[in-house]
Amino acid sequence: MDERSLHIVIVGHVDHGKSTLVGRLFHDTGSLPAEKMNEIRRACEELGKPFEFAYIMDNFEEERKKGITIDIAHTFFATPKRRYVIIDAPGHKEFLKNMVSGTSQAEAALLLVDISQGIQEQTLRHCFVLSLLGVRQIAVIVNKMDLVGYSKERFDAVSRDAIAALARFNLAPAYIIPISASAGENVAAKSPISSWYEGPTVLEALDSFEPLKVEEKGLRFPVQDVYEVSGKSVPVGRVEAGRLKPGQEVVVYPGKTKTRITCVMKFMEEGMTEAGTGECVGITAEAALKRGDILADTEPAFITSSVRANIFWMVDQDYRLGLPMVFKCATQEAIGRIDKIYKRFDPATEKTEDDLTVIKPAEVAEVEITLDGMVAIDSFSEIPELGRFVLEHAGTPVAGGIII
């Protein structure tokens, strides 16, 4: 099994069967303890209700509210290939706050559509959210096929609508899969009923998606601080992408000066020959370095003083154009201000407004930020730590953002 987990998000209009699908995924992958299944079955019997897979998620939700056992924000299942983390939250507001502020990152998505209802207005909002977050690996799951007798004609019609809906936001589905979550058709096992469908099951589609392999990308080493050790200057930081080796030639951004790494060191480790992604290390280099320098062996996506991004406004006061703030990305800092608001999205009401001058509390906005200095940044979907940032005002974080 791959040691890396794939983070996925499952979105869909209310009552389109999300809880049933998640419950079925847990059950069919053997990821739910037998005692938990028995507990839910007993609860259903006591209530005089037939067992439904949605009750698995209902049970988790109740536990989340009580603060015990399972946090619905991070639920897990596994296939023989790898583990999966379902990124979830009670509503768009919490989900977007987690994603934009850097708590988590969805690498793939399942977009659930009820065959009997088709594409709804909320489905379009979900497409917008996936686009906003830079999610590109998407499978459309057409649920409740049993209600229409597994009609290929109905499936084809909804498929066309789903492709058109995603295309509005420059997205395209990798797969469109007909399922019945309640019956388990095409979830973990192929359905003999929909014999006209030759594509993958939901689990096969998920297993085909690729995790973001940051360690295989170019080096990104933001200098956190510089210490004096035995008379030597030792910059320290965390390898956010790629690998760092003694003798390696790197470029220091945003100034684009070149230097060579002469030593990589770690507390209680001797003779390090390499530091991989996620390791916190000290280095020595031929050139003097300072906090905020970004060491790289491939050029970042942008060396710029203007950043286009999606931000989540986290405080109770409105933001008005021109208010100065501190932009913080990795260890870089620069004074900046929002000069243009292209659109804003209210997760609570799911309303979008264009070209405004104010961002209200808990809204997501697509903005242009002008900085007083140059920064080295990447897109969030490529190298997350160089693609997300925080905005501070008067020493307080006011917004989290992702670079698009």
WODASUL-V516849 format. One record per helix or strand of 3 or more residues. SS is the DSSP state (~ for helix, > for strand). FROM is the first residue (numbers start at 1). TO is the last residue. If there is no record, write none. Layout:
ss: [SS,SS]
from: [FROM,FROM]
to: [TO,TO]
This chain:
ss: [>,~,~,~,>,>,~,>,~,>,~,~,>,~,~,>,>,>,>,>,>,>,>,>,>,>,~,>,>]
from: [2,18,34,54,74,82,92,108,121,138,145,152,175,202,214,220,232,249,257,280,294,302,325,332,351,363,384,388,396]
to: [12,28,47,66,78,87,100,114,132,143,148,167,178,208,216,229,241,253,266,285,296,313,329,346,356,377,386,393,403]
